[in-house]
């Protein structure tokens, strides 16, 4: 079985590619000069939005690990183009990193993009495995500004964030035994659902910073981000809805899927931060 891995120039994809080096994966990247140097791997160049290049890069591939595309206005089109390329190239099984609670009307606006990708995968007829990741536990504290303040309209809502290392571990298990996870969907969470205030306090202890959370109204959140960034409306909506999704309880549900797939309990916030590169 020939394996292709996307996203290897990023954190998640690079962990997966390195862990599966013995399978000699093909690394599909936009910029070959940035591809990690992993013995046994080969490199193919393609961007998600380029149908012909993606089809060429995936020809001969049986199993594909597709890390979701970078946030953009054209993300849905890019996803659909790459999924189409996979089907046309003869890929038989696609493993996709989605978002917990992905749906057409998800509060987190980027969760709607993931839902669209999931629909495209099903429509393609490809066998698949969907990894619906909650917000990344080791990244949430990095929302803090230079003063150590995390601001947003999350109120007292809770988030069952998952460590990126645990998502990678699940992906590795699925890619080593894809037949055992055929057409399955996993909701990947950490071991507890925390408020943003709890995350700030506990992460600050680990990171040696004075971190705190300050709640904003939605209007305040939009205003503060418009003042700080020259961003398009879709990006502002994504940033603000990160917090409103937490506030509304859409990210609070805990599952046991990390342990069920890997046999290991998911990392706590503290462990996730200690294990993550900074």
C-alpha positions in Angstrom: 0.0 0.0 0.0 1.4 3.4 -1.0 0.8 6.2 1.6 0.8 9.9 0.9 1.0 12.5 3.7 0.0 16.2 3.3 0.9 18.9 5.7 4.4 17.6 6.4 5.8 21.1 6.5 3.5 21.8 9.5 3.5 20.5 13.0 0.8 17.7 12.8 1.8 16.4 9.3 5.5 16.3 10.2 4.9 14.2 13.3 2.8 11.7 11.3 5.3 11.5 8.4 8.2 10.9 10.8 6.3 8.2 12.7 5.4 6.4 9.5 8.8 6.7 7.9 9.1 2.9 7.7 6.2 2.9 5.3 8.2 5.3 3.0 5.4 7.8 2.5 5.1 10.3 -0.3 5.1 13.8 1.1 2.8 16.1 -0.9 3.8 19.7 -0.4 3.4 23.1 -2.0 7.1 23.9 -1.6 9.5 21.0 -1.9 12.3 23.1 -0.4 10.4 23.1 2.9 9.7 19.4 3.0 11.2 17.7 6.1 14.2 15.5 5.6 12.9 12.0 6.6 14.8 9.0 5.3 12.8 6.8 3.0 10.3 9.5 2.0 9.7 10.9 -1.5 8.4 14.4 -2.3 5.7 15.4 -4.7 4.7 19.0 -5.4 1.1 20.1 -5.5 -1.3 22.7 -3.9 -4.8 21.7 -3.0 -6.3 24.1 -5.5 -4.4 22.7 -8.5 -6.3 19.8 -9.8 -3.8 18.5 -12.4 -0.8 18.8 -10.1 -2.7 17.1 -7.2 -3.9 14.3 -9.5 -0.3 13.7 -10.7 1.1 13.8 -7.1 -1.5 11.3 -5.9 -1.3 8.8 -8.9 -0.3 5.4 -7.5 -1.3 6.3 -3.9 -3.7 4.0 -2.1 -3.9 5.7 1.3 -4.0 9.5 1.8 -3.6 11.5 5.0 -5.2 14.9 4.2 -4.5 17.7 6.7 -7.0 20.4 6.2 -5.9 23.4 4.2 -4.8 26.7 5.7 -7.7 29.1 6.5 -8.7 31.2 3.5 -11.7 32.5 1.6 -11.1 29.7 -1.0 -10.6 26.9 1.5 -13.8 25.0 0.5 -12.9 25.1 -3.2 -9.3 23.9 -2.4 -10.6 21.0 -0.3 -13.0 19.9 -3.0 -10.4 20.2 -5.7 -8.0 18.0 -3.8 -10.6 15.4 -2.9 -11.7 15.2 -6.5 -8.0 14.8 -7.5 -7.7 11.9 -5.0 -10.7 10.1 -6.4 -9.5 10.6 -10.0 -6.0 9.4 -9.1 -7.3 6.2 -7.7 -6.8 6.7 -4.0 -8.9 4.2 -2.2 -8.9 5.5 1.4 -8.7 9.1 2.6 -8.0 10.1 6.2 -9.1 13.8 6.8 -8.5 16.1 9.8 -11.8 17.8 10.4 -13.3 19.7 13.4 -15.3 18.6 16.3 -18.9 19.4 15.8 -18.4 20.2 12.1 -21.8 21.0 10.6 -23.4 23.3 8.0 -24.5 25.7 10.8 -21.7 25.3 13.3 -21.1 28.4 15.4 -17.4 28.2 14.7 -17.5 29.4 11.1 -14.5 27.3 10.0 -16.3 24.2 11.2 -18.7 24.8 8.3 -15.7 24.5 5.9 -14.9 21.1 7.5 -18.5 20.0 7.1 -18.3 20.9 3.4 -15.1 18.8 3.0 -16.7 15.8 4.8 -19.7 16.0 2.4 -17.3 16.2 -0.6 -15.4 13.1 0.7 -18.7 11.1 1.0 -19.8 12.3 -2.4 -16.5 11.2 -3.9 -17.2 7.6 -3.0 -13.8 7.2 -1.3 -13.5 5.0 1.7 -12.5 7.4 4.5 -11.8 8.0 8.1 -12.7 11.4 9.6 -10.7 12.8 12.6 -12.8 15.5 14.1 -10.3 17.4 16.3 -11.4 19.8 19.0 -9.4 23.0 19.4 -5.7 22.3 19.9 -5.0 22.3 23.7 -1.4 23.4 23.3 -2.3 26.3 21.1 -5.2 27.9 23.2 -2.8 29.6 25.7 -1.0 31.2 22.7 -4.1 33.3 22.1 -2.7 35.6 24.8 -1.5 39.0 23.7 1.9 40.5 24.7 0.4 41.4 28.1 -0.7 37.8 28.8 -4.4 38.5 28.3 -6.7 36.1 26.3 -9.7 38.1 25.2 -12.9 36.9 23.6 -16.6 36.2 24.1 -16.2 32.7 25.6 -17.8 33.6 29.0 -17.9 30.5 31.2 -18.1 28.1 28.3 -15.9 25.0 28.3 -13.7 23.5 25.7 -12.5 19.9 25.6 -9.3 20.8 23.8 -7.0 18.0 22.5 -3.2 17.9 22.2 -1.8 18.0 18.7 0.4 15.1 19.7 -2.7 13.0 20.5 -4.3 13.8 17.2 -1.0 12.7 15.5 -1.0 9.5 17.5 -4.5 8.7 16.4 -3.7 9.4 12.8 -0.7 7.1 13.0 -2.7 4.2 14.4 -5.4 4.7 11.7 -2.9 4.9 8.9 -1.1 1.8 10.1 -4.3 -0.2 10.1 -6.8 1.6 7.8 -9.1 -1.4 7.4 -9.8 -1.3 11.1 -11.1 2.3 10.8 -13.0 2.1 7.5 -15.6 4.9 7.2 -15.3 5.7 10.9 -15.6 9.2 12.4 -13.7 10.0 15.6 -14.3 13.0 17.9 -10.9 13.7 19.4 -10.9 15.5 22.7 -8.7 15.9 25.8 -9.5 14.4 29.2 -11.4 17.4 30.5 -13.4 20.4 29.5 -12.0 23.7 30.8 -13.1 27.3 30.8 -10.7 29.8 29.2 -10.0 31.3 32.6 -8.9 27.8 33.8 -6.8 27.3 30.7 -5.1 30.7 31.3 -4.3 30.1 34.9 -3.1 26.5 34.5 -1.1 27.3 31.3 0.5 30.3 33.0 1.9 28.1 35.7 3.5 25.7 33.2 4.8 28.5 30.9 6.0 30.8 33.6 3.8 33.6 32.5 1.1 35.6 34.1 -1.8 34.6 31.9 -5.5 35.6 32.4 -8.7 35.6 30.5 -10.9 38.6 30.0 -14.4 38.1 28.6 -15.6 40.4 25.8 -19.0 40.9 24.2 -19.2 40.0 20.6 -19.3 43.6 19.6 -16.1 44.3 21.7 -14.4 41.3 20.2 -15.0 42.5 16.6 -14.0 46.0 17.5 -10.7 45.0 19.2 -9.7 42.8 16.3 -10.6 45.4 13.6 -8.4 47.9 15.5 -5.5 45.5 15.7 -5.5 43.7 12.3 -6.2 44.5 8.7 -8.3 41.4 8.2 -11.2 40.4 6.0 -14.7 39.8 7.4 -14.4 36.0 7.1 -11.3 36.0 9.2 -12.8 38.2 11.8 -15.8 35.9 11.9 -13.5 32.9 12.4 -11.6 34.5 15.2 -14.6 35.7 17.1 -16.6 32.5 16.6 -13.7 30.5 18.1 -14.9 32.0 21.4 -18.6 32.0 20.8 -18.5 28.3 20.0 -16.9 27.7 23.4 -19.4 30.0 25.0 -22.3 28.2 23.4 -21.1 24.7 24.6 -20.4 23.3 21.1 -16.8 22.4 22.1 -17.5 21.0 25.6 -18.4 17.3 24.8 -15.8 14.8 26.0 -15.2 11.5 24.2 -12.9 8.5 24.8 -11.9 8.2 21.2 -8.2 9.0 21.7 -7.8 6.2 24.2 -10.0 3.8 22.2 -7.8 4.2 19.1 -4.4 4.6 20.7 -4.8 2.7 24.0 -3.4 5.7 25.8 -5.3 8.4 27.9 -5.2 11.8 26.2 -2.8 14.4 27.5 -3.8 17.0 30.1 -3.3 20.7 29.4 0.0 20.6 31.4 1.3 17.6 29.6 0.3 18.9 26.2 2.2 22.2 26.8 5.3 20.4 28.2 5.4 18.0 25.2 4.8 20.7 22.5 7.5 22.8 20.9 7.3 26.5 21.7 
